[in-house]
């Protein structure tokens, strides 16, 4: 983290007057950002998917349900750590660069996965087993807490002004592909191994693979370039000298509306985490469906999401971002979640595929564009901090607790409470979406790329659509 930011090298100027990376360098940067993001989230998601398998081996409990709740509580700890990491480390990405932080996060995530893969069972080392799992999740929480916002900023800043929607969507496409890979790996080990082998050593394979892949991601990110917009921001000496505490304080003072909007854009993660990591377990616990077939059905829906997300991102560069995507996606979630989980009570693999695919389609419409909107709500000098504070607090409160709350609803005998809970949260988000400025229509592509921050949100909202340069410093 002590590395000083590199000075900007001469580059072609974008439509906003900011330097664009050369095409060859941009491709390498996008590859490093996308592949690294994929590996990070593969490591993150595999825990939730296999919790029902390893919980009785690692966590003591009077029943399988209690062991599962202990495993999910440990899962949630990683989310609790994430906002602390986001608040502390995100300003460092605004000060020292996105690339340094991204290389650090993937190393921490890989180390956590290797700890999970190598921890002996409770029967061998007693309470050291759950403590090691807790340590691993804390380490992964620190890494995840600074990954998402750094990757969003890095990807959007590497995009040309007419392709920011596409480049921003690649972070969530990589995340969706990671979930697909984790789900596929979970389906492979649960379907090919017998129960004894799966519970004793088979569940460790996906974690070991994730840890080794992390080394690949670390090499890619260590060789990538810094984003051109960050290098341009470094040239502003006032921003370069700005202490992190002052930046964060100014962020909270000048951008409260943008922070609220960013939080609302992230909040449907409660549905994403339920669909991605708990829906197979939900179907297994409530209807007795085979876990392996449920994971396979979820993989089909995830495959569709990976296709839809970049398509929505690219389309937002042509028709705008606010109305076609977060608003329509949220309406779809509100309308569909309850009937989908109600339909899940019916038997049949085809029913399960219908439920999971329908949920993933509306989630993809929301996911395709919100990273770019978040990046465009903040100037470059505080972009990672702005996204990080809002996003990670919301993810900790809603994303990490989603499987745990779903388990509690099931244990209490109210499985449909899961749908009501998700719907209420998304409905509140929909109200906030109506206040979003349009950041993506033709001629208004701006991410406030200068190192001086935008004026307070009321002014920022009005100037964004005019593509004017911000005039007040938050530095």
C-alpha positions as CSV (number, residue, x, y, z in Angstrom):
1,X,0.0,0.0,0.0
2,X,3.0,2.3,0.4
3,X,3.6,2.5,-3.4
4,X,3.3,6.0,-4.6
5,X,0.9,6.6,-7.4
6,X,2.4,6.5,-10.8
7,X,2.3,9.7,-12.8
8,X,0.1,9.8,-15.8
9,X,1.7,9.0,-19.2
10,X,0.6,10.7,-22.4
11,X,-2.6,9.1,-23.7
12,X,-5.3,9.9,-26.2
13,X,-8.0,12.1,-24.8
14,X,-11.6,10.9,-24.4
15,X,-14.7,12.9,-25.2
16,X,-14.6,14.3,-21.6
17,X,-11.0,15.5,-22.1
18,X,-9.6,12.7,-19.9
19,X,-6.9,10.3,-21.1
20,X,-8.0,6.9,-22.4
21,X,-5.8,3.9,-22.1
22,X,-4.3,2.6,-25.4
23,X,-6.5,-0.2,-26.8
24,X,-3.9,-2.9,-26.2
25,X,-3.3,-1.8,-22.6
26,X,-7.0,-1.4,-22.0
27,X,-7.6,-5.0,-23.1
28,X,-5.0,-6.2,-20.6
29,X,-6.5,-4.1,-17.8
30,X,-10.0,-5.4,-18.5
31,X,-8.7,-9.0,-18.5
32,X,-6.9,-8.4,-15.2
33,X,-10.0,-6.8,-13.7
34,X,-12.5,-9.3,-15.0
35,X,-10.5,-12.5,-14.4
36,X,-9.5,-11.3,-10.9
37,X,-13.0,-10.4,-10.1
38,X,-14.2,-13.8,-11.2
39,X,-11.7,-15.6,-9.0
40,X,-12.5,-13.3,-6.0
41,X,-16.2,-14.1,-6.1
42,X,-15.8,-17.8,-6.9
43,X,-14.0,-18.0,-3.6
44,X,-16.6,-16.0,-1.9
45,X,-19.7,-17.9,-3.1
46,X,-18.5,-21.5,-2.8
47,X,-18.9,-21.3,1.0
48,X,-22.6,-20.5,1.0
49,X,-23.3,-23.1,-1.6
50,X,-21.6,-26.0,0.3
51,X,-22.5,-24.9,3.8
52,X,-25.1,-27.6,4.1
53,X,-22.4,-30.2,3.3
54,X,-19.5,-29.2,5.5
55,X,-21.5,-27.7,8.4
56,X,-21.8,-30.9,10.4
57,X,-18.1,-31.6,9.9
58,X,-16.8,-28.3,11.2
59,X,-19.5,-26.9,13.5
60,X,-20.9,-28.7,16.5
61,X,-24.6,-28.7,17.0
62,X,-27.5,-30.7,18.4
63,X,-29.0,-31.1,14.9
64,X,-28.0,-30.6,11.2
65,X,-30.1,-27.4,11.2
66,X,-28.2,-25.9,14.1
67,X,-24.9,-26.8,12.6
68,X,-26.0,-25.1,9.3
69,X,-27.0,-22.0,11.2
70,X,-23.6,-21.9,12.9
71,X,-22.0,-22.2,9.5
72,X,-24.2,-19.4,8.1
73,X,-23.4,-17.2,11.1
74,X,-19.7,-17.6,10.2
75,X,-20.6,-16.8,6.6
76,X,-22.3,-13.6,7.8
77,X,-19.2,-12.6,9.8
78,X,-17.4,-12.0,6.5
79,X,-20.1,-9.6,5.6
80,X,-19.8,-7.8,8.9
81,X,-16.1,-7.2,8.3
82,X,-16.7,-5.9,4.7
83,X,-17.9,-2.4,5.6
84,X,-15.0,-1.9,7.9
85,X,-12.7,-2.9,5.1
86,X,-14.6,-0.7,2.7
87,X,-14.4,2.3,4.9
88,X,-10.7,1.9,5.8
89,X,-9.2,0.5,2.5
90,X,-11.3,2.3,-0.1
91,X,-9.7,5.7,0.5
92,X,-6.4,4.0,-0.1
93,X,-7.6,3.1,-3.6
94,X,-8.4,6.7,-4.2
95,X,-5.0,7.8,-2.9
96,X,-2.6,5.1,-4.0
97,X,-4.4,3.6,-7.0
98,X,-7.0,0.9,-7.8
99,X,-4.4,-1.6,-9.1
100,X,-2.5,-1.9,-5.8
101,X,-5.7,-2.5,-3.8
102,X,-7.0,-5.0,-6.3
103,X,-3.8,-7.1,-6.2
104,X,-3.9,-7.1,-2.4
105,X,-7.6,-8.2,-2.2
106,X,-7.2,-11.2,-4.4
107,X,-4.2,-12.4,-2.4
108,X,-6.2,-12.3,0.8
109,X,-9.2,-14.0,-0.7
110,X,-7.0,-16.9,-2.0
111,X,-5.4,-17.3,1.4
112,X,-8.8,-17.6,3.0
113,X,-9.9,-20.3,0.6
114,X,-6.8,-22.3,1.2
115,X,-7.4,-22.2,5.0
116,X,-11.0,-23.4,4.4
117,X,-9.7,-26.3,2.2
118,X,-7.1,-27.5,4.7
119,X,-8.8,-27.1,8.0
120,X,-9.3,-30.5,9.7
121,X,-12.8,-31.5,11.0
122,X,-14.1,-30.8,14.4
123,X,-13.7,-34.4,15.4
124,X,-9.9,-34.0,14.9
125,X,-9.0,-30.6,16.3
126,X,-12.2,-29.6,18.2
127,X,-13.1,-25.9,18.4
128,X,-10.0,-25.0,16.5
129,X,-11.9,-26.0,13.3
130,X,-14.7,-23.4,13.6
131,X,-12.2,-20.8,14.8
132,X,-10.1,-21.4,11.6
133,X,-13.2,-21.1,9.5
134,X,-13.9,-17.8,11.3
135,X,-10.4,-16.6,10.6
136,X,-10.7,-17.5,7.0
137,X,-14.0,-15.6,6.6
138,X,-12.6,-12.5,8.3
139,X,-9.7,-12.6,5.9
140,X,-12.1,-13.0,3.0
141,X,-14.4,-10.3,4.3
142,X,-11.5,-7.8,4.4
143,X,-10.6,-8.7,0.8
144,X,-14.2,-8.6,-0.4
145,X,-14.8,-5.3,1.4
146,X,-12.4,-3.5,-0.9
147,X,-12.8,-5.5,-4.1
148,X,-16.2,-4.6,-5.5
149,X,-15.9,-0.9,-5.5
150,X,-12.3,-0.9,-6.6
151,X,-13.1,-3.2,-9.5
152,X,-16.1,-1.2,-10.5
153,X,-14.1,2.0,-10.6
154,X,-11.2,0.3,-12.4
155,X,-13.4,-1.2,-15.1
156,X,-15.5,1.9,-15.7
157,X,-12.4,4.1,-15.8
158,X,-10.8,1.8,-18.4
159,X,-13.8,2.2,-20.7
160,X,-14.1,4.7,-23.4
161,X,-16.9,7.3,-22.8
162,X,-19.3,5.5,-25.2
163,X,-18.7,2.1,-23.6
164,X,-18.8,2.7,-19.9
165,X,-22.0,0.8,-19.5
166,X,-20.5,-2.3,-21.1
167,X,-17.2,-2.1,-19.2
168,X,-19.0,-1.5,-15.9
169,X,-21.3,-4.5,-16.5
170,X,-18.3,-6.8,-16.9
171,X,-17.7,-6.7,-13.1
172,X,-21.1,-8.2,-12.5
173,X,-20.8,-10.5,-15.5
174,X,-17.6,-11.8,-13.9
175,X,-19.4,-12.1,-10.6
176,X,-22.2,-14.0,-12.2
177,X,-19.8,-16.3,-14.0
178,X,-18.0,-16.9,-10.7
179,X,-21.3,-17.9,-9.1
180,X,-22.0,-20.1,-12.1
181,X,-18.6,-21.8,-11.8
182,X,-19.0,-22.2,-8.0
183,X,-22.5,-23.6,-8.5
184,X,-21.2,-25.9,-11.3
185,X,-18.3,-27.1,-9.1
186,X,-20.8,-27.7,-6.2
187,X,-23.0,-29.7,-8.5
188,X,-20.1,-31.8,-9.7
189,X,-18.8,-32.7,-6.3
190,X,-22.3,-33.4,-4.9
191,X,-23.3,-35.5,-7.8
192,X,-20.2,-37.6,-8.4
193,X,-19.1,-38.4,-4.8
194,X,-20.9,-40.6,-2.4
195,X,-22.2,-39.0,0.8
196,X,-19.3,-40.2,3.0
197,X,-16.6,-39.0,0.6
198,X,-18.4,-35.7,0.0
199,X,-18.7,-34.9,3.7
200,X,-15.2,-36.0,4.6
201,X,-13.0,-34.5,1.9
202,X,-14.9,-33.9,-1.3
203,X,-16.3,-30.4,-0.3
204,X,-12.7,-29.3,0.1
205,X,-11.9,-29.5,-3.6
206,X,-13.7,-26.4,-4.7
207,X,-12.0,-24.3,-2.0
208,X,-8.5,-25.6,-3.0
209,X,-9.2,-24.8,-6.6
210,X,-10.2,-21.3,-5.7
211,X,-7.1,-20.8,-3.7
212,X,-4.8,-21.9,-6.5
213,X,-6.7,-19.7,-9.1
214,X,-6.1,-16.8,-6.8
215,X,-2.4,-17.0,-7.6
216,X,-3.2,-16.6,-11.3
217,X,-5.4,-13.6,-10.6
218,X,-2.6,-12.0,-8.4
219,X,-0.1,-12.4,-11.3
220,X,-2.5,-10.8,-13.8
221,X,-3.3,-7.8,-11.5
222,X,0.3,-7.2,-10.6
223,X,1.1,-6.7,-14.3
224,X,-1.9,-4.5,-15.1
225,X,-1.7,-0.7,-15.5
226,X,-3.3,1.9,-13.3
227,X,-6.6,3.3,-14.7
228,X,-6.1,6.4,-16.8
229,X,-8.6,8.5,-14.9
230,X,-6.9,7.8,-11.6
231,X,-3.6,8.9,-13.1
232,X,-5.2,12.0,-14.4
233,X,-6.6,12.7,-10.9
234,X,-3.1,12.3,-9.4
235,X,-2.0,15.3,-11.4
236,X,-4.2,17.5,-9.3
237,X,-1.9,18.2,-6.5
238,X,-4.7,19.1,-4.1
239,X,-6.3,15.7,-4.5
240,X,-2.9,14.0,-4.3
241,X,-2.2,15.5,-0.9
242,X,-5.7,14.9,0.5
243,X,-5.6,12.8,3.7
244,X,-8.0,9.8,3.7
245,X,-9.9,11.0,6.8
246,X,-10.7,14.4,5.2
247,X,-11.7,12.8,1.9
248,X,-14.2,10.5,3.7
249,X,-15.5,13.4,5.8
250,X,-16.0,15.5,2.7
251,X,-17.6,12.6,0.9
252,X,-20.2,12.2,3.7
253,X,-20.8,16.0,3.8
254,X,-21.0,16.7,0.0
255,X,-22.6,13.5,-1.4
256,X,-25.3,12.3,1.0
257,X,-27.8,11.8,-1.9
258,X,-25.3,9.9,-4.0
259,X,-24.5,7.7,-1.1
260,X,-28.2,6.9,-0.5
261,X,-28.7,6.2,-4.2
262,X,-25.6,3.9,-4.3
263,X,-26.9,2.0,-1.2
264,X,-30.3,1.5,-2.8
265,X,-28.7,0.3,-6.1
266,X,-26.8,-2.3,-4.0
267,X,-29.6,-3.4,-1.7
268,X,-31.3,-6.0,-4.1
269,X,-28.2,-8.0,-3.3
270,X,-30.4,-9.5,-0.6
271,X,-32.2,-11.3,-3.5
272,X,-29.0,-12.0,-5.3
273,X,-27.4,-13.8,-2.4
274,X,-30.7,-15.7,-1.6
275,X,-30.9,-16.9,-5.3
276,X,-27.1,-17.5,-5.7
277,X,-26.2,-19.2,-2.4
278,X,-29.4,-20.3,-0.7
279,X,-32.1,-21.1,-3.2
280,X,-30.8,-24.7,-3.7
281,X,-30.6,-25.2,0.1
282,X,-34.1,-23.6,0.4
283,X,-35.5,-26.0,-2.1
284,X,-33.8,-28.9,-0.4
285,X,-35.1,-28.0,3.0
286,X,-38.6,-27.0,2.1
287,X,-39.5,-29.5,-0.6
288,X,-37.0,-32.3,-0.2
289,X,-35.4,-31.7,-3.6
290,X,-32.1,-33.3,-4.3
291,X,-29.3,-30.8,-3.6
292,X,-27.3,-31.8,-6.7
293,X,-30.2,-31.3,-9.1
294,X,-31.1,-28.0,-7.4
295,X,-27.5,-26.8,-7.9
296,X,-27.6,-27.9,-11.6
297,X,-30.9,-26.0,-12.1
298,X,-29.4,-22.9,-10.6
299,X,-26.5,-23.2,-13.0
300,X,-28.9,-22.9,-15.9
301,X,-30.3,-19.6,-14.6
302,X,-26.9,-18.3,-13.9
303,X,-25.7,-19.0,-17.4
304,X,-28.5,-16.9,-18.7
305,X,-27.6,-14.1,-16.3
306,X,-24.0,-14.0,-17.5
307,X,-25.3,-13.4,-21.1
308,X,-27.9,-10.8,-20.1
309,X,-25.8,-8.6,-17.9
310,X,-23.3,-7.4,-20.5
311,X,-26.1,-7.0,-23.1
312,X,-27.9,-4.7,-20.7
313,X,-24.6,-2.8,-20.0
314,X,-24.0,-2.3,-23.7
315,X,-27.6,-1.3,-24.4
316,X,-27.4,1.3,-21.6
317,X,-24.7,3.1,-23.6
318,X,-27.3,3.6,-26.3
319,X,-30.7,4.2,-24.5
320,X,-29.7,5.4,-21.0
321,X,-29.4,3.6,-17.7
322,X,-32.0,4.7,-15.1
323,X,-35.5,3.8,-16.4
324,X,-34.8,0.7,-18.6
325,X,-32.7,-1.2,-16.1
326,X,-32.8,-0.6,-12.3
327,X,-36.4,0.5,-12.3
328,X,-37.7,-2.3,-14.6
329,X,-35.5,-4.9,-12.8
330,X,-36.9,-3.8,-9.4
331,X,-40.5,-4.0,-10.6
332,X,-39.8,-7.5,-11.9
333,X,-38.5,-8.6,-8.5
334,X,-41.4,-7.1,-6.6
335,X,-44.0,-8.8,-8.9
336,X,-42.3,-12.2,-9.2
337,X,-40.5,-13.2,-6.0
338,X,-43.6,-14.3,-4.0
339,X,-45.3,-16.3,-6.8
340,X,-41.9,-17.9,-7.8
341,X,-41.3,-19.2,-4.3
342,X,-44.9,-20.3,-4.1
343,X,-44.5,-22.2,-7.4
344,X,-41.4,-23.9,-6.0
345,X,-43.6,-25.9,-3.7
346,X,-44.7,-27.9,-6.7
347,X,-42.6,-31.0,-7.6
348,X,-40.4,-31.4,-10.7
349,X,-37.0,-30.3,-12.0
350,X,-38.7,-28.2,-14.7
351,X,-40.5,-26.2,-12.0
352,X,-37.3,-25.5,-10.3
353,X,-35.6,-24.4,-13.5
354,X,-38.5,-22.1,-14.2
355,X,-38.3,-20.5,-10.8
356,X,-34.5,-20.0,-10.9
357,X,-34.4,-18.7,-14.5
358,X,-37.2,-16.2,-13.9
359,X,-35.5,-14.9,-10.8
360,X,-32.1,-14.6,-12.6
361,X,-33.6,-12.7,-15.5
362,X,-34.9,-9.8,-13.4
363,X,-31.8,-9.8,-11.3
364,X,-29.7,-9.6,-14.5
365,X,-31.6,-6.5,-15.6
366,X,-30.8,-4.8,-12.3
367,X,-27.2,-6.1,-12.3
368,X,-26.3,-5.1,-15.8
369,X,-26.2,-1.3,-15.2
370,X,-26.0,-0.4,-11.5
371,X,-22.1,-0.6,-11.2
372,X,-21.7,2.1,-13.9
373,X,-24.4,4.3,-12.4
374,X,-22.7,4.1,-9.0
375,X,-19.4,5.0,-10.6
376,X,-21.0,7.9,-12.5
377,X,-22.5,9.3,-9.3
378,X,-19.0,10.2,-7.8
379,X,-15.9,12.0,-9.1
380,X,-12.7,10.0,-9.6
381,X,-11.0,11.4,-6.4
382,X,-13.6,9.8,-4.1
383,X,-15.2,7.2,-6.4
384,X,-13.9,4.1,-4.7
385,X,-14.6,5.6,-1.2
386,X,-18.2,6.6,-2.2
387,X,-19.1,3.3,-3.7
388,X,-17.3,1.4,-0.9
389,X,-19.0,3.0,2.1
390,X,-22.5,2.7,0.7
391,X,-22.2,-0.7,-1.0
392,X,-20.4,-2.5,1.8
393,X,-22.6,-1.3,4.6
394,X,-25.7,-2.5,2.6
395,X,-24.1,-5.8,1.7
396,X,-23.2,-6.4,5.4
397,X,-26.7,-5.6,6.5
398,X,-28.7,-7.4,3.8
399,X,-26.5,-9.7,1.7
400,X,-24.6,-11.5,4.4
401,X,-27.6,-12.1,6.5
402,X,-29.9,-13.2,3.7
403,X,-29.2,-17.0,4.0
404,X,-29.3,-16.7,7.7
405,X,-32.7,-15.0,7.7
406,X,-34.0,-17.4,5.1
407,X,-32.9,-20.3,7.4
408,X,-34.6,-18.7,10.3
409,X,-37.9,-18.3,8.4
410,X,-37.7,-22.0,7.4
411,X,-36.9,-23.1,11.0
412,X,-39.9,-21.1,12.3
413,X,-42.2,-22.7,9.8
414,X,-42.7,-19.7,7.6
415,X,-40.8,-20.3,4.4
416,X,-42.7,-17.8,2.3
417,X,-41.5,-15.1,4.7
418,X,-38.3,-15.2,2.6
419,X,-40.2,-13.8,-0.4
420,X,-42.0,-11.1,1.6
421,X,-38.7,-10.0,3.1
422,X,-37.0,-9.6,-0.3
423,X,-40.0,-7.9,-1.8
424,X,-40.2,-5.2,0.9
425,X,-36.5,-4.3,0.6
426,X,-36.6,-4.1,-3.2
427,X,-39.8,-2.0,-3.1
428,X,-38.1,0.5,-0.9
429,X,-35.2,0.6,-3.3
430,X,-37.6,1.2,-6.2
431,X,-38.7,4.5,-4.6
432,X,-35.1,5.7,-4.4
433,X,-34.5,4.7,-8.1
434,X,-37.0,7.3,-9.1
435,X,-34.6,10.0,-7.9
436,X,-31.6,8.8,-9.9
437,X,-30.2,11.1,-12.5
438,X,-29.9,9.8,-16.1
439,X,-26.1,9.2,-16.5
440,X,-26.0,7.2,-19.7
441,X,-28.0,8.8,-22.5
442,X,-26.2,10.1,-25.6
443,X,-24.0,13.1,-25.0
444,X,-24.1,12.9,-21.2
445,X,-21.4,10.3,-20.6
446,X,-19.6,11.7,-17.6
447,X,-18.0,10.2,-14.6
448,X,-16.7,13.4,-13.1
449,X,-13.3,12.3,-14.0
450,X,-11.3,15.2,-12.6
451,X,-9.8,14.9,-9.2
452,X,-11.9,17.7,-7.8
453,X,-15.1,16.4,-6.6
454,X,-18.5,17.4,-7.6
455,X,-20.5,19.9,-5.7
456,X,-23.0,18.7,-3.2
457,X,-25.5,16.3,-4.5
458,X,-28.2,18.7,-5.4
459,X,-25.8,20.6,-7.7
460,X,-24.1,17.4,-8.8
461,X,-27.4,15.9,-10.1
462,X,-28.1,19.0,-12.2
463,X,-24.6,19.3,-13.6
464,X,-24.2,15.6,-14.5
465,X,-26.7,15.7,-17.3
466,X,-25.0,18.7,-18.8
467,X,-21.6,17.0,-18.8
468,X,-20.0,20.0,-17.1
469,X,-16.9,19.8,-15.1
470,X,-17.4,20.0,-11.3
471,X,-16.2,23.2,-9.7
472,X,-15.9,22.6,-6.0
473,X,-13.2,20.7,-4.3
474,X,-13.8,17.9,-1.9
475,X,-10.0,17.6,-1.6
